Amino acid sequence: MWVFRTIVLVPRPDLAGIAPCLALLAVFAAFNGRDVLAFGQPVAPLNIAVATALFVFLMRNILLLRREVLPVDVPVGWGVGGILAPLVLFAPSPEVVQQGVSILLLGLALGILVVLRFAPDLTDRIPSIWSGSGQGASDALLIVAVSLALRAVGAWLLVVAGEPALWVLFVSVGGIAADFLTNWIILLYLFVNRHNERQP
């Protein structure tokens, strides 16, 4: 079927793109079940894993974009992330960190929706391969926002269930899979939409 043949067109994530997810998974696996101290304070393995993933995310973006002329909000965002990393590390409980990740995902989804609704000329500033002013970009970003919101809900449900290992798998490996599936759905939507437009 043509639906499954389109899967070869889905953009594949490169190593730099999935590095934060891999860091989250690897660090949690390395420290889970161990008593860890940082500056004399006990630190939960999940906190270490999320803080490491955030640090890797920031370093990746800085290295990739270091030679580009950036709008002021980008380095400001990096600075905020740099402040958040130690706060995540020494958060009072892993649940607080997990809830923070869900809130972040919801915030990203809401931010995309706000831009689409009130500032469509800024869609090219959204960090997504679908950002821009091309045909179908707004619909694609809407699907991205829905995907982020669903991931936030899924992550929150795993917090309620009290399953930190499953939460880490969901946020890391599940996040990579969700991005791939979202991109596939967008490709299918754009293909069907363009096909319908060509019909007499």
Contacts in CASP RR format, 6 or more apart in sequence:
PFRMAT RR
TARGET T0000
AUTHOR 0000-0000-0000
METHOD contacts of the structure
MODEL  1
MWVFRTIVLVPRPDLAGIAPCLALLAVFAAFNGRDVLAFGQPVAPLNIAV
ATALFVFLMRNILLLRREVLPVDVPVGWGVGGILAPLVLFAPSPEVVQQG
VSILLLGLALGILVVLRFAPDLTDRIPSIWSGSGQGASDALLIVAVSLAL
RAVGAWLLVVAGEPALWVLFVSVGGIAADFLTNWIILLYLFVNRHNERQP
3 188 0 8 1.000
6 184 0 8 1.000
6 187 0 8 1.000
6 188 0 8 1.000
6 191 0 8 1.000
7 184 0 8 1.000
9 187 0 8 1.000
10 180 0 8 1.000
10 183 0 8 1.000
10 184 0 8 1.000
10 187 0 8 1.000
11 129 0 8 1.000
11 183 0 8 1.000
12 180 0 8 1.000
13 176 0 8 1.000
13 179 0 8 1.000
13 180 0 8 1.000
16 60 0 8 1.000
16 64 0 8 1.000
17 60 0 8 1.000
18 176 0 8 1.000
19 56 0 8 1.000
19 57 0 8 1.000
19 60 0 8 1.000
20 53 0 8 1.000
20 54 0 8 1.000
20 56 0 8 1.000
20 57 0 8 1.000
20 60 0 8 1.000
21 53 0 8 1.000
21 171 0 8 1.000
21 172 0 8 1.000
21 173 0 8 1.000
21 175 0 8 1.000
21 176 0 8 1.000
22 172 0 8 1.000
23 49 0 8 1.000
23 52 0 8 1.000
23 53 0 8 1.000
23 56 0 8 1.000
24 49 0 8 1.000
24 50 0 8 1.000
24 52 0 8 1.000
24 53 0 8 1.000
24 168 0 8 1.000
24 171 0 8 1.000
24 172 0 8 1.000
25 49 0 8 1.000
25 168 0 8 1.000
25 169 0 8 1.000
25 172 0 8 1.000
25 173 0 8 1.000
27 45 0 8 1.000
27 48 0 8 1.000
27 49 0 8 1.000
27 52 0 8 1.000
27 53 0 8 1.000
28 45 0 8 1.000
28 46 0 8 1.000
28 48 0 8 1.000
28 49 0 8 1.000
28 165 0 8 1.000
28 168 0 8 1.000
31 45 0 8 1.000
31 48 0 8 1.000
31 49 0 8 1.000
32 45 0 8 1.000
32 165 0 8 1.000
33 45 0 8 1.000
34 45 0 8 1.000
35 42 0 8 1.000
36 42 0 8 1.000
36 43 0 8 1.000
36 44 0 8 1.000
36 45 0 8 1.000
36 48 0 8 1.000
37 43 0 8 1.000
38 48 0 8 1.000
38 89 0 8 1.000
38 90 0 8 1.000
41 90 0 8 1.000
43 89 0 8 1.000
43 90 0 8 1.000
44 91 0 8 1.000
44 93 0 8 1.000
44 94 0 8 1.000
44 97 0 8 1.000
46 94 0 8 1.000
46 97 0 8 1.000
46 98 0 8 1.000
46 164 0 8 1.000
46 167 0 8 1.000
46 168 0 8 1.000
47 88 0 8 1.000
47 89 0 8 1.000
47 90 0 8 1.000
47 91 0 8 1.000
47 94 0 8 1.000
47 97 0 8 1.000
48 89 0 8 1.000
49 168 0 8 1.000
50 88 0 8 1.000
50 97 0 8 1.000
50 101 0 8 1.000
51 85 0 8 1.000
51 86 0 8 1.000
51 88 0 8 1.000
51 89 0 8 1.000
53 172 0 8 1.000
54 81 0 8 1.000
54 82 0 8 1.000
54 84 0 8 1.000
54 85 0 8 1.000
54 88 0 8 1.000
55 82 0 8 1.000
55 85 0 8 1.000
58 78 0 8 1.000
58 79 0 8 1.000
58 81 0 8 1.000
58 82 0 8 1.000
58 85 0 8 1.000
61 78 0 8 1.000
62 78 0 8 1.000
65 74 0 8 1.000
71 125 0 8 1.000
88 97 0 8 1.000
91 97 0 8 1.000
94 164 0 8 1.000
95 159 0 8 1.000
98 155 0 8 1.000
98 156 0 8 1.000
98 158 0 8 1.000
98 159 0 8 1.000
98 164 0 8 1.000
98 167 0 8 1.000
99 156 0 8 1.000
99 159 0 8 1.000
101 155 0 8 1.000
101 171 0 8 1.000
102 152 0 8 1.000
102 153 0 8 1.000
102 154 0 8 1.000
102 155 0 8 1.000
102 156 0 8 1.000
102 159 0 8 1.000
103 152 0 8 1.000
105 148 0 8 1.000
105 149 0 8 1.000
105 151 0 8 1.000
105 152 0 8 1.000
105 155 0 8 1.000
106 148 0 8 1.000
106 149 0 8 1.000
106 152 0 8 1.000
107 148 0 8 1.000
108 145 0 8 1.000
108 148 0 8 1.000
109 145 0 8 1.000
109 146 0 8 1.000
109 148 0 8 1.000
109 149 0 8 1.000
109 152 0 8 1.000
110 145 0 8 1.000
111 145 0 8 1.000
112 126 0 8 1.000
112 128 0 8 1.000
112 141 0 8 1.000
112 142 0 8 1.000
112 144 0 8 1.000
112 145 0 8 1.000
112 148 0 8 1.000
113 142 0 8 1.000
113 145 0 8 1.000
115 122 0 8 1.000
115 123 0 8 1.000
115 125 0 8 1.000
115 126 0 8 1.000
115 141 0 8 1.000
116 123 0 8 1.000
116 138 0 8 1.000
116 141 0 8 1.000
116 142 0 8 1.000
116 145 0 8 1.000
120 138 0 8 1.000
121 133 0 8 1.000
123 131 0 8 1.000
123 132 0 8 1.000
123 133 0 8 1.000
123 137 0 8 1.000
123 138 0 8 1.000
123 141 0 8 1.000
124 131 0 8 1.000
124 132 0 8 1.000
124 133 0 8 1.000
125 131 0 8 1.000
126 132 0 8 1.000
126 141 0 8 1.000
128 140 0 8 1.000
128 141 0 8 1.000
128 144 0 8 1.000
129 183 0 8 1.000
130 137 0 8 1.000
130 140 0 8 1.000
130 141 0 8 1.000
130 144 0 8 1.000
130 186 0 8 1.000
131 137 0 8 1.000
131 141 0 8 1.000
136 190 0 8 1.000
136 193 0 8 1.000
139 186 0 8 1.000
139 189 0 8 1.000
139 190 0 8 1.000
139 193 0 8 1.000
140 186 0 8 1.000
140 189 0 8 1.000
140 190 0 8 1.000
143 182 0 8 1.000
143 185 0 8 1.000
143 186 0 8 1.000
143 189 0 8 1.000
144 182 0 8 1.000
144 186 0 8 1.000
147 178 0 8 1.000
147 179 0 8 1.000
147 181 0 8 1.000
147 182 0 8 1.000
150 178 0 8 1.000
151 175 0 8 1.000
151 178 0 8 1.000
154 170 0 8 1.000
155 167 0 8 1.000
155 170 0 8 1.000
155 171 0 8 1.000
158 166 0 8 1.000
158 167 0 8 1.000
158 170 0 8 1.000
159 167 0 8 1.000
END
